[in-house]
Amino acid sequence: MRCPSCGHENLPGVEVCEQCLHDLMGLDLPQPREGLQKHLMEDPIHVLPLRPPVTVSPDDPVGRALDLMRQHRIGSVLVVEGGKLVGIFTERGALLQLVGTSADVKTLRMREVMTPDPVVLHEDDTLAFALHQMSIGEFRRLPVVRSDGRPVGVVSIKDILRYIFTLCRS
């Protein structure tokens, strides 16, 4: 990799130029050119129309979460304690943990079935990063949090696809 400061040819992957110590981090990352690629690599998640998060507490019964998911027609609820995200409960989690068991959703608590410390996105993360996280984790949706850990919404693959479709039409 050629240093943009002194022109020295460095080994691929080095973090600083071996000649002048210029920072080379990120120079080997693909650079967006135009159109959709540029939007995916540069647009932050907050360009998406995020709905306010639907939340429950770790001590709430699972039945309350299921009722909220049905009422709001959503596939997940965020589990929040003291204003901070501590877990997520999804329809897939409900299927895997509840169907075929004798669990009573009126007495079973969220802390027993939630996915604790879920992978999260931040408002300024790019759409490409969100898609990458969803791909490697096989997630259909991810919580979006502020820097202080407070949830601001959930982004789904459908939200990103709708945005891409809108970009392609314009």
Phi, psi and omega in degrees: 000130182275131179288128180288346182271310185245350179085000180296138178273112182260163174292145178300137175094352179290149184273330178227152179296133180291340183269307188244359180066021176294139180293124180250003182301132176086350182289337180267003177285148177298137180257132180293145181259299183196173173058220185301317180302316180297316179298315182296322184275342184244330185289129178281161181302328184293357172284342179281147178282084181284133173277151176303145182291145172264123188236156172224168177260162180299336181267356177292149175290149179301325179303323178296317179297316179297319178297317179296319179297319179291315182298317182269357181055053181234163183259003180199158170232150178265138178262119188236138176224125182062030180082353182254145178290126178239348180187175176221148177231124184242165177298326177295318177299320178298315179298313184289326186262339187247322184293131179085006177247172177261022182298136177262110184292349177278334182248337179291130184265153182303322182299340181277340185236347182290158169271111183284154177044060183291159171298136182233162171246155175251155186306329183266359175296148181280162176298322178298319178296318178299313179298321179296313179299319179295321182292309184289331179265356184055045179259145173264343180208150178221143176291147175247128183235158172281174181297335179272006177089000179279131182288141176244348180165189177229132176254134180245162177301326178296322178299316181292319179296321177299317180297315178299317179300318178298318178296319182293328180284335183267000000 
